[in-house]
Amino acid sequence: MDLKLKTTIKTGPLSLAICLALTSQSFARSWTLTPKSDVGFEIKSMGMTVVKAKFNQVQSTMQFDAKAPHNASTHLVMDVESLSFSKPLFKHMILGEDLFYVEKYKTVIFKSIQFKDLGNGKYNVLGHLTLRGVTKPVIFETTFKPSMSNANLLDVQASAVINRRDFGMKKGIAGVGDKVNLHLSGQCEMN
């Protein structure tokens, strides 16, 4: 009987730690972007938009609960060949070897490493962006709001700015700078 009591005492703290870990993980819910969401980028020159592009095929997963953002994570895979452009005559050049090089690099991937809670539904989502086989850290300024019309939807807005040259995109469109504005606008649906 004494042995059983000692065993219970030894495993008691471990059991408590496991229960607490499982409880904190259980708050996170699984979400995916709805098909109507807009994931893309825009290229500007002297403050004016030169071209906008949208990824029409995006695979997404997100684990998120506003009460436990430290447990959150997200992963996006964007199909480069699915891009549509506001100015289609730029398509061939943008998808070509000097920029996206779609023949060799079929996807753009973002994988989060941390959600920093800034308050009022605002977060800095830190992660790694892989583009043209080059992976660099990126911070998306992100806002999540519960949808007013559906409890299973979460409105999301996110943006980041990258330097295309950091990802091996050397040649550009005449007069266009190196900065590219990335954006995500839409809704996530609870799975």
C-alpha positions as CSV (number, residue, x, y, z in Angstrom):
1,M,0.0,0.0,0.0
2,D,2.9,2.3,0.8
3,L,4.3,1.6,-2.7
4,K,1.1,2.5,-4.4
5,L,0.9,5.8,-2.6
6,K,4.5,6.7,-3.6
7,T,3.7,5.8,-7.2
8,T,0.6,8.0,-7.2
9,I,2.6,10.9,-5.8
10,K,5.4,10.5,-8.3
11,T,3.1,10.4,-11.3
12,G,0.6,12.9,-10.0
13,P,2.6,16.0,-11.1
14,L,3.3,14.4,-14.4
15,S,-0.4,13.6,-15.0
16,L,-1.3,17.2,-14.0
17,A,1.3,18.6,-16.5
18,I,0.0,16.4,-19.3
19,C,-3.6,17.4,-18.5
20,L,-2.7,21.1,-18.6
21,A,-0.9,20.7,-21.8
22,L,-3.8,18.8,-23.4
23,T,-6.3,21.4,-22.1
24,S,-4.3,24.3,-23.5
25,Q,-4.0,22.6,-26.9
26,S,-7.7,21.7,-27.0
27,F,-8.8,25.4,-27.4
28,A,-7.2,25.7,-30.8
29,R,-9.6,25.2,-33.6
30,S,-8.8,24.1,-37.2
31,W,-9.6,26.7,-40.0
32,T,-9.2,26.9,-43.7
33,L,-9.5,29.8,-46.1
34,T,-12.8,30.0,-48.0
35,P,-12.6,29.9,-51.8
36,K,-13.6,33.5,-52.1
37,S,-10.6,34.7,-50.2
38,D,-8.1,36.9,-52.0
39,V,-4.4,35.8,-51.6
40,G,-2.0,37.7,-53.9
41,F,0.4,40.6,-54.3
42,E,0.7,44.0,-56.0
43,I,3.7,45.7,-57.5
44,K,4.0,49.4,-57.4
45,S,6.1,52.1,-59.0
46,M,6.3,55.6,-57.5
47,G,3.2,54.9,-55.3
48,M,1.0,53.7,-58.2
49,T,0.0,50.1,-58.7
50,V,1.5,48.6,-61.8
51,V,0.0,45.1,-61.6
52,K,-2.1,43.1,-59.1
53,A,-2.0,39.3,-59.0
54,K,-4.2,36.7,-57.3
55,F,-3.4,33.1,-56.5
56,N,-6.6,31.2,-57.5
57,Q,-5.5,27.9,-55.9
58,V,-4.4,28.1,-52.3
59,Q,-4.2,25.2,-49.8
60,S,-4.4,26.5,-46.2
61,T,-4.6,25.2,-42.7
62,M,-4.6,27.2,-39.5
63,Q,-4.9,26.2,-35.8
64,F,-6.1,29.3,-33.9
65,D,-8.0,30.4,-30.8
66,A,-7.9,34.0,-29.7
67,K,-7.7,32.9,-26.1
68,A,-4.5,30.9,-26.8
69,P,-2.7,32.6,-29.7
70,H,0.7,31.2,-28.5
71,N,-0.6,27.8,-29.7
72,A,-1.6,29.1,-33.2
73,S,0.0,28.0,-36.4
74,T,-0.7,28.4,-40.1
75,H,0.5,26.9,-43.4
76,L,-0.3,28.2,-46.9
77,V,0.7,26.6,-50.2
78,M,0.0,28.8,-53.2
79,D,0.0,27.4,-56.8
80,V,2.1,29.8,-59.0
81,E,0.5,28.6,-62.2
82,S,-2.9,29.6,-60.9
83,L,-2.0,33.3,-60.8
84,S,-4.3,35.7,-62.5
85,F,-3.2,39.3,-63.3
86,S,-4.9,42.7,-63.5
87,K,-2.7,43.3,-66.6
88,P,-2.5,40.0,-68.4
89,L,0.3,41.2,-70.7
90,F,2.7,41.0,-67.7
91,K,1.8,37.3,-67.1
92,H,4.5,35.7,-69.3
93,M,7.2,38.0,-67.9
94,I,6.2,37.6,-64.3
95,L,5.9,33.8,-64.6
96,G,9.2,33.6,-66.6
97,E,12.7,32.6,-65.5
98,D,13.7,36.1,-64.3
99,L,10.9,36.4,-61.7
100,F,8.7,33.4,-60.6
101,Y,10.4,30.9,-62.9
102,V,7.2,28.8,-62.8
103,E,8.7,26.0,-64.9
104,K,11.0,25.1,-62.0
105,Y,9.2,26.5,-58.9
106,K,5.5,25.6,-58.8
107,T,4.5,26.8,-55.4
108,V,5.0,29.6,-52.9
109,I,4.9,28.4,-49.2
110,F,4.3,30.3,-46.0
111,K,4.7,28.5,-42.7
112,S,4.2,30.4,-39.4
113,I,6.5,30.0,-36.4
114,Q,4.8,32.4,-34.0
115,F,1.7,34.5,-33.6
116,K,2.4,37.7,-31.5
117,D,-0.8,39.1,-29.9
118,L,-0.9,42.9,-30.3
119,G,-4.4,43.2,-28.8
120,N,-7.8,44.1,-30.3
121,G,-7.7,41.2,-32.8
122,K,-4.4,42.2,-34.3
123,Y,-1.4,39.9,-34.6
124,N,2.1,39.8,-36.1
125,V,2.3,36.4,-37.7
126,L,6.0,35.5,-38.0
127,G,7.0,32.8,-40.4
128,H,9.1,31.6,-43.3
129,L,8.2,32.4,-46.9
130,T,9.6,30.1,-49.6
131,L,9.7,31.5,-53.0
132,R,11.8,30.3,-55.9
133,G,13.5,27.8,-53.6
134,V,14.7,30.6,-51.2
135,T,13.3,30.7,-47.7
136,K,13.3,34.0,-45.8
137,P,11.6,35.3,-42.6
138,V,8.5,37.4,-43.1
139,I,6.1,39.1,-40.7
140,F,2.4,39.4,-41.7
141,E,0.5,42.2,-40.0
142,T,-2.8,40.4,-39.4
143,T,-6.3,41.1,-38.1
144,F,-8.8,38.5,-37.1
145,K,-12.5,39.3,-36.4
146,P,-15.4,36.9,-35.8
147,S,-17.8,37.1,-38.6
148,M,-21.0,39.0,-37.8
149,S,-23.1,36.7,-40.0
150,N,-21.7,33.2,-39.1
151,A,-20.0,31.9,-36.0
152,N,-18.0,29.4,-38.0
153,L,-16.3,32.1,-40.0
154,L,-13.4,34.4,-39.1
155,D,-12.7,37.6,-41.1
156,V,-9.0,37.9,-41.9
157,Q,-6.8,40.7,-43.3
158,A,-3.0,40.2,-43.6
159,S,-0.2,42.1,-45.3
160,A,3.5,42.0,-45.6
161,V,6.2,43.7,-47.8
162,I,9.1,41.8,-49.2
163,N,12.0,42.6,-51.4
164,R,11.8,40.5,-54.5
165,R,15.6,40.5,-55.0
166,D,15.9,38.6,-51.6
167,F,14.2,35.7,-53.4
168,G,16.4,35.7,-56.5
169,M,14.1,37.8,-58.6
170,K,16.7,40.1,-60.2
171,K,15.1,41.5,-63.4
172,G,12.2,43.7,-63.1
173,I,9.6,45.6,-65.1
174,A,11.1,49.0,-66.2
175,G,10.6,51.6,-63.5
176,V,9.3,49.2,-60.9
177,G,10.9,49.0,-57.5
178,D,12.0,45.9,-55.6
179,K,9.2,46.0,-53.0
180,V,6.2,43.7,-53.4
181,N,3.1,44.0,-51.2
182,L,1.7,40.6,-50.2
183,H,-1.9,40.5,-49.0
184,L,-4.6,38.1,-47.8
185,S,-8.1,39.2,-47.5
186,G,-11.2,37.1,-46.8
187,Q,-12.5,34.5,-44.4
188,C,-11.4,31.4,-42.6
189,E,-14.0,28.6,-42.1
190,M,-13.9,26.4,-39.0
191,N,-13.4,22.7,-40.0
